[in-house]
Amino acid sequence: MRHIALAAALTFNFAAMAEAADKLTLQLKWVTQAQFAGYYVAAAKGYYKAANLDLVIKPGGPDVNPAQVIAGDGADVVVDWMPSALAARERGIPLVNIAQVFSRSGLELTCRRDSGIRTPADFKGRTLGVWFAGNEYPFLSWMAKLGLKTDGSPAGVKVLRQGFNVDPLLQKQAACISTMTYNEYWQLIDGGMKADQLVVFKYEDQGVATLEDGLYTTEAKLKDPAMVDRLARFLKASMAGWRYAAAHQDEAVRVVLANDSAGVQTAAHQKRMMGEIAKLIATGPRSLGHLEAAAYERTVSLLMSGVSDPVITRKPQGAWTYDVWNKAFRN
């Protein structure tokens, strides 16, 4: 009987080991908010668990650089903008895009109407607020396309290193600041400004939009078949989370708020954000998360367009792959 009991115990232990969920760590680009609703919803709905994944979601912040986190082995996959990822790749961090969640850009430059700015031609000689830490690259590419230097010279523009708030515009420290359609623009409205007091230049409308929130891993991780399998399961579960979030926005907001351990988000702002985020993703069964090669090429072209100081100096090789996507959605 002892032998039978021991054999049964061993069988149970081996079965438990076989079913142990695979660990995976996702590093977000920014703090917990509806910008990342799909991942939180996938976790809350049990999609990762069903894919046999034990996923850790690490919020970002002003001092978090996703490329540096994954380079230091602090994550297996990160959310980043393509300009930042390609610039990091040229600096020696071999990031590879495995999926492109946002198919449209939410980036814009928002100006005070009382500054007199009506068209991009009016930027010359003005102070413009710009985010850094990798977010400056689309702006620099746009200024290069306009032929405007960013050194503060009279023939160019003065760049104000913008914090992650809208104070420079509210306090008239800058004529324009960087905003997102789903976040800072509404902070200006909440701060007391009216829509007719603002002039908004969306990067999409100016023909200078680059790809934003995508999923990236490293070349080394893609050489490991077991990791590729994990990433494929993660990708399939995540896209299911995004489809659900877009279709059930109020529920998605509740999930996001439940994960906001800092308690800084409000339901009203997150509902507005979720509505705008849904406009940036393609929710079709085969399009959500699928990187369009033409959009990638446009981003690369824009980043290389600076005559004297381009964001990247050579065309990247191996910066994206369909391998994980095909494994996730081949059936």
N, C-alpha and C positions, 0 to 999 in steps of 0.2 A: 504493500500500500504506500509505503514511503517513496518507493521508486515511481509509482504512478503519480503521486502528488508532486514530486520533484519535476517529473516530465511535464505535467500540466503547468506548473509554475514557469518553467523555462519557455514553454510554448507561448504563454501569456506575455512574458517579458520580450520575447523576440517579436511578437505581433505588435506590441506597443512601440518597440523601437522602429519597426517598419513603418508605422503610421505616424511617427513623430513629424510634426510640421517643419518644413524647411524655413530657416530664418532668412529674412531679407530686410534691409534697411533703406528707406526712402528719405532723402534730404530735400525739403521744400526750399523754394527760393525766398519765401517771405513768411511772415507770421501766419498763424491759423486764421483763415478767412475763406470766403466763398470762392476765391481764386483757385482753391485746391479742393473744392467740395467733392469732386468725383472720387478722390482717394479716401476721404473720410466716410463717404456714403458706402463705398465698397467694403470698408472695414465694418461699418455698422450693420450692413445687410448680410454679412457673413460670406461675401464673395471670396475674400482671401482665404478664409478658413476652408471653404469648399474646394479651393485650389491647393489645399495642403500647404499653405504658407502662414508663417508667423511673422507678420509684417510690423516693423517699427517705423512710425512716421515721425520724423524729426522736424519741427518747425524751424523756419529760418529767422532772419532779423537783420538789422543794419550792419552787424559785425560778422555775418555768416556769408562766406563765399562758397557756393556749392561745388565749384571746381576744386577749390582747395580742400574741402571736406572729403571728396571722393579720392583725391590724390593722396590724402593721408589715411586712406582706408577707413574713413568714418561713415561711409555709406556704400551701398551697392549700385544705387541708381539715384539720380538727382533731377530736379526740375530746374531748368535754366533757359535763358534766352539764347538763341542761336548766335547772335553777335558776340556775346560774352563767351560762349562755348568755343567758337572758332578762334577767338583771340587767345583763349587759354590753350587751345590745341597748338597754335603757332608758337606759344611760349614753352611748349614741352609737356603739357598735360594732355594725354591722348584720348580726349573725350570723343564718344561716338553717339550720334543720335539714333535711337532705336524706335522712336515714335514721336509724332508731332501733334500734340493735343489741341493747341490753338491754331486754327487755320487762318485767322485774321488777327491783325494787330489792334490793341486797345490803347496804344501810345498816342499822345497828342501834346501839343504845345498850346497852352491857354494864356491869353493875353488880356490885359485890362483895355477896354475900349477907350478909356480916357487917356491912354498912352499915345493914341493916334495911329496905332498899328492896324492896318487893314489887310495887307498882303505880305508875303514873305520879303518882298522888296523893302519893306519898312523896318526890317530887323537891323539893318546896318546902323552901327553906333549905339545900339541898345544893350541893356543888360538882360540876359536870359538865364533863367534858373535851370540847372541840369543835374540829374542824378548821376552819381559816379558808381564805383564798385561794380563796373561791368555794364551798367545801364546807359553809359554815356555814348556808346558806340553808334547807335542809330542816329543820334543828334549830330555827332561829328561827321558822319557820312552825308547827312542832309546839308550841313553847312558847306561841306566840300562841293557838293553838287551845285549849291547856290553861289559858289565862289567867294564865300565869306570866311575870313580867317577868324580863329577863336582865341586870339592873343590879346584882345582888348584894344587893338589899334583902331583908329578912326574909320578905316575902311572895312572893318570887321565887326565882330560882336564881343562884348565882355561876358564871360561865362561866370555865373555865380554858382558855386558848388552848393547845390540845393540839399537841404536835409529832407527827411521823409515826412514833410508837412507842407502846408500851403501858406505859411506865414509870409514869405517874401512877396507874394502878390497882394495879400491882404494889407500888408504894411508898406506897400509901394517901394520895396527894395529892388524889385525887378519889374520890367515891363511884361515879361512872360515867364511862365514856369512850366515844368514838365508835369503832366497829369496823366492818369489813366481814365478811360471812359467809365470804368467800373469802380473807381475809388476817389482819387483826389479831386476830380472835377466836382463831385458831389460834396466833398468837404468844403469847397469854396461856396457852394450853394448853402450848405448848412452854416457856413461862417458869415452869412448875411449878404452875399453878392447875388445879384439877379442875373439870369441868363442873358438879358440884353445888355448887361454891363461887361460881357466877356466876348472875346473873339477867339474862336477855337480852330486850330489847324490840326486836323487828324493826319497822322503820317500816311495812313491808307489813301487819303484823298490827294496827298502831295506826291504820290508815287515813290515814296521813300520808306515804305513799311518793310520791316524785316521780321522774320519769324520769332515769335516770343515763346511762351511756355511749351517746351518739349521735354522729352525724357532722354537722359544721357547716362551711359555707363562708360567703361574704359575698354580699350583694346585688350588688355590683359584678361579682364573678366569674360570677354567674348570668346576667348580661346579655351575656356572651360565649359565643356558640354553640359555639365550639371548646372552651372550658373545660367547658361543660355536657357535651359529648361525652366529654371526658376523665374527668369525674367519673362519668358513667354507666358507662363501662368499668371504672373503679376500683371502683365500687359492686358491679357484677356479680362481678368477680373476688374482692373482699373477702368477699362473702356465701358464695361457693364455698369460700373459705378457712375461714370460720367453720363451715360445715357439716362440712367435713372434720375440723377440729379437734375438734368435739364428738363425732364418730364414731370418731376415732382419737386418744384423749387422750394416751396414752403417747408416740406419735410427735410430737404437738403440743408436749408438754413438752420433748422433745429438741430440737425446733426453737427453742423459746424460749430454752433454756439455751445453745444455740449462738450466739444473738444477744446474750447477756448479756455485753457487753464488759467490764463492771465486775466480773464474776465474783462477785456478791453473792448470787445465788439458789442454792437447793439443790433437788435433784431431788424430795426428799420433800415440801417445802413447795409446789413448783410442781404436783406431781401432785394434791395436795389442793386447791389453788387451781383447777386446771383442772376438777376434778370439780364444784366449787361454781359456777364460771362457767357451765358447761353448763346449770345449772338456771335461769339468768337469761335465757337466750336462747330464742326460738322458732325451731325448726329446720325448720319446714315450707317447702316450695318457694316459697310466695308470702308467708309471714309473717315470715321472718327479715329484720330490717332495716326492715320496714314500720311506719311510725309510725301508731299508732291514734289517731284524732282524739279519742276519749273520754278516753284517757290523757293526751293533751296538755291537754285542758280541765281535768281534775282537777289537774294540776300547776299550771296557771295560777291556778285557784281557791285552792289552798293557799298559793301565793306572795302572793296578794293578801289573805289572810285576817287579817293582822296589823292590829289595830284602830288602833294609834297609829303603828306603824312597819312597814308591809308591805314585803316584799322587792321587789315591783314595785308601782307605784302606778296603772297603767292596763293595760288588756287589750292585749297586743301585736297588731300587725297585720303580716302578711307574715313571721311568724317561722318558718314551715315551708312546705315545698313538696313535691309529689309529682312535679314535673317531671323530676328526675333519676331517680327511681325508675321512672317510666313509660318513660323512654327506655331504661333498663337492662333492664327486664323486660317490655317490651311484646310480645315474641315468645314 
